[in-house]
Amino acid sequence: MKRNSDSITPAFGSRYMTDPIPKHRLPENSMDPRAAYHLIHDELQTQGNPTLNMASFVTTVMDEECDRLIAENLGVNYIDTEVYRANLDIQNRCVSIIADLFNAPDLDRAWGIECVGSSEAVMLAMLTHKRAWQERRKAAGKPYDNPNIVMGNDVHLVWNKGCVYFEIEQRLIPLHPDRFTITADEVMNRVDENTICVVGVLGTSYTFDYDPIKEINDALVGFKHKTGIDIPLHTDGASGAFIAPFLNPEIEWDFRLEQVKSINVSGHKYGLVYPGIGWAIWRDVDDIPKSLVTETNVLGFIERSFSLNFSRGGAMILAQYYNFIRLGREGYTRIQNTMRENARYLAKGVREIGKFDILNGGELTPCCCCKLKDESKYNAADLVGTLAQKGWIVPAFSLPPAAQSVNAMRMNVKETFSRDMADILIKDIRNAIDKLEAVHHKPYAKVGTHHH
Ligand SMILES: Cc1ncc(COP(=O)(O)O)c(C=O)c1O
């Protein structure tokens, strides 16, 4: 019997290792699963290491028990609610838990939905505000073709996308070289009867600072009483909305504030779940115009839907619920606090190097954001390029206008970043600086822009 070399050494000794991997067209023939696994697995080793990725807010580890739960439920389709009733039920429990965490005044009236991430949640919130405004204007016999949203240049790019996709004027408030959030006065100078909502960011993507959402709310309440124009406030809590409730419950940014009608949060950031899961939560189900809710009975039962997608995986909902019941308030508080303590420690070490100004030292959020005091010989991009030789992924970017003269380096601290890792990173930053000081006379690399 002719022995097939592919079955003797199915992965590394097989012809699949010497043949080119099929890249652009479906291959004619099949392949041994072990070879397919290794071809893909090994290629992935060339990309960044999630543990050393200080750029991302996104969760990279969960408990083994949760991994098992996810693996067991990879075949569950979220939208098949009649079949996967428990999944739907668990989603609704998560919505209730989050709405309660965000201090919704009436849990029976609050409404929410699981999304792919904060981006989808933001898009849905924008749609509800636009449609609600249009319906109010129509009913009053007023023009409804020129909606705007007021927000700072500190918003995530998803807001720019949404404004383009949904044809909404984006009224952007410039930042300042020494202030990276917005003020209530700056908001109020831009609102008018065509403002469908104002956005406050709880944890910006640039420096992880909080906009003064309570002050913006209070100014909008004053405006409502004076003019009769009732402008809703949306809190983009993509990263901060799972931090502030545990670490600074006294800060008001949520449904305790009268004008806050909708909030988004990423489950896959500080909700401590793998990507992609986010949540859109409304204070009151009536904040979602009925005209946006579709009904189908294609699956043999009446299904109401307000989402951008139909079919998708339901396993991350289970992972979010797992965290809620496994960690509870106690566990979330401990983990978020540990991360913030380590961010503060990192910021202290970076400050002691003597070459940096600290823009965010982990006062409120688990983040160390800094800038070089002197960029005449090397810049932030040169520095992060040198750090990359050690595997660290640290983003360097100019802040949005009009703070674009500031080249920031932002290090997000996640669960996997221990005190020991902080020591290693501080040492690597010191060594990188020494290296650059020795060889550089002018900056070489170009600092990226992270914005609009
Ligand atoms: C403030 C803010 N809003 C929205 C988003 C988009 O979130 P996601 O990546 O979950 O879609 C991010 C992502 O970092 C963010 O920081």
The ligand as a Tripos MOL2 file, in Angstrom:
@<TRIPOS>MOLECULE
LIG
   16    16     1     0     0
SMALL
NO_CHARGES

@<TRIPOS>ATOM
      1 C1        -15.7320   57.1130   23.1670 C.3       1 LIG1
      2 C2        -15.8980   56.0110   22.1640 C.ar      1 LIG1
      3 N1        -17.0430   55.9070   21.4610 N.ar      1 LIG1
      4 C3        -17.2490   54.9180   20.5790 C.ar      1 LIG1
      5 C4        -16.2770   53.9750   20.3260 C.ar      1 LIG1
      6 C5        -16.5300   52.8760   19.3450 C.3       1 LIG1
      7 O1        -16.6970   51.7190   20.0930 O.3       1 LIG1
      8 P1        -16.6410   50.2260   19.5310 P.3       1 LIG1
      9 O2        -15.2120   49.9990   19.1390 O.co2     1 LIG1
     10 O3        -17.0980   49.4300   20.6920 O.co2     1 LIG1
     11 O4        -17.5720   50.1400   18.3540 O.co2     1 LIG1
     12 C6        -15.0580   54.0390   21.0330 C.ar      1 LIG1
     13 C7        -13.9880   53.0550   20.7820 C.2       1 LIG1
     14 O5        -12.9150   53.1130   21.2910 O.2       1 LIG1
     15 C8        -14.8630   55.0770   21.9760 C.ar      1 LIG1
     16 O6        -13.7280   55.1800   22.6750 O.3       1 LIG1
@<TRIPOS>BOND
     1     1     2 1
     2     2     3 ar
     3     2    15 ar
     4     3     4 ar
     5     4     5 ar
     6     5     6 1
     7     5    12 ar
     8     6     7 1
     9     7     8 1
    10     8     9 2
    11     8    10 1
    12     8    11 1
    13    12    13 1
    14    12    15 ar
    15    13    14 2
    16    15    16 1
@<TRIPOS>SUBSTRUCTURE
     1 LIG1         1 GROUP 0 **** ****
